[in-house]
Amino acid sequence: MIDKIKNVLEEKNFEGLLIYDIFNVRYLSGYTSDDAYLLITKNKNYFLTDPRYTEQASEECPEFEIFNWRSVSGDFSDAVSKIVKDENIKKLGVESHSITLSYFNKISKNITAEIIPVEGIVEEFRGVKTLEEIEYIRKACEIGDRAFERIIKEIKIGKTEKELSALLAYYLKIEGSDARNYENIFITGSRTSLLHGIPSEKKIQEGDLVLMDFGAGYKGYLSDMSRTVVMGKPTEKQKEVFQIAKQSEQDMVDAVKAGVTGPELYEASLKAMKGTEYLEYNYSGVGHGVGLAVHEIPFLGPKSKYTMKTNNIITLEPGIYIPGWGGIRLEDQVVVTESGCEVLTKSSRQFLEL
C-alpha cells in the first residue's frame, strides 16, 4: 500500500505526504495505538511519535523509520521541518481534514517547502476492502450479533438507558470486541426520534420503542448495526412504521451491487415510504462505509458522488424519525459484490416484543 501512496505522490509531483489522521496511520503502518503521524517521502517512510510509543512502533511498523519527534525539540512541527530539510522536500502534501489549524500554521511557518492541503488520498484506498479486512469485519459483526442476543434478554421495564447501554458495552467486550471502541446508542420511548441520541437516566416503560445502534471491533475493524424493538405489544402505528422501515431497508439490500450510485440507493430507500404520511420523516443519510472508522467513504445519500465498488463494506440504515413520537431504524452491514451484496449482520430483523 505504501507503494501505491508513493505513486500518488509522483502523480501529484509531491516529494512528501504528512499523514495526520490516526486511522490512515494505522491503515498504512499497522500501528495500533495513539499519538502517531507518518511522513512518507520518495526515499523513506517516517513514523513520528513520542517516547511513550517508540517501542511499540518499532515492533509493529518494521517498514518505517521510527522518529521520536521530542528528540528534536518540544514541538512536533520542528520534527517535520527537520525531515523536510533532510529529504530536500519542495512540495509537501498535508492531510487537511484531520490536522488542527494550530499545527497547520506552525508547520507552514517552520518549513520552507510549499504546503499543499490534501484529503481523501488514503481514504480512497480504504474504501475498498481486502479479503483480510473483510474477514476482520465479519468477525466484528459476529461479536455484535452475539452481544445483541444477550442484551435483549436484559431489557426490562424500569431499567435506565444508561444502565442498558453500559451492559451492552460489557457484552460486546466479553464476546471479544477490541478494548477500544465507539460509544453505543441506547435510547427509548419518544427519544428514539433522536438519530444519535445519548443514553440518559430515562427508565423504560411499557409500550416504549427501544432503539440500539452499536458495534464491535476486531483487530481495529468495526461493525455497525441498529435494531428497534418494543416493550410489550406494539400499537398499530408502531407496527406500521416498523414494516415501512423494514421494507425500506430490504429495498436497499435488493438494490446494492457494484456500479450502483449513492443517490440510486437513497432512491431505493424511499420506495416503501412514498405515498405514506411518513416520507417527510426520513433522513437522507441512509448509509456509509465502515472499516477502521465507523463512518468512512462511501457515504450514501442524494448528493453522494460515489459509485459502489466490489468489496466496499457499507451500512444500509434508512429510518423514520417522528419528533415527539419516536423513531425506528434497522441497520445492517453488507459487502458489495458484482451482482448484489452479502449481509454480514445476522441478528433478527423482526419487530421483537419484549
Number of C-alpha atoms within 10 A of each C-alpha: 11 14 9 11 18 19 13 15 21 13 9 11 13 20 21 28 27 21 27 20 20 20 21 22 23 19 20 18 21 17 21 17 13 13 13 23 22 26 24 22 22 17 10 13 18 19 25 24 20 16 12 11 17 17 11 13 23 16 10 14 17 11 15 18 16 20 23 19 22 15 13 15 11 10 14 20 20 19 21 21 21 15 17 21 14 9 15 14 20 16 19 25 23 21 22 18 12 13 16 12 10 9 13 18 12 16 21 16 13 15 20 16 20 13 19 14 15 15 14 12 15 21 16 12 16 24 20 22 19 13 10 9 21 19 14 20 29 22 23 28 29 23 24 30 22 16 26 22 13 16 18 15 9 13 19 15 15 11 15 20 22 18 16 21 23 15 17 24 20 14 21 27 19 12 17 18 28 17 13 12 20 13 14 21 22 27 34 29 22 17 26 28 24 18 19 13 16 15 20 15 11 16 17 21 18 15 18 23 27 25 27 26 21 26 28 33 29 24 15 23 24 28 32 27 25 25 22 24 23 22 20 15 14 19 10 9 9 19 14 12 21 23 16 24 27 23 19 26 27 17 20 23 23 12 19 26 24 18 15 16 20 25 20 17 26 26 17 21 30 22 16 19 21 12 9 10 9 17 16 12 15 18 15 17 18 24 24 21 25 26 27 22 19 21 16 17 23 27 21 27 22 16 12 16 13 16 15 24 20 17 22 26 30 30 29 31 26 29 30 25 24 18 13 12 13 22 29 27 27 25 25 24 28 23 24 24 18 13 12 17 22 16 18 22 24 14 18 11 15 13 16 15 14 17
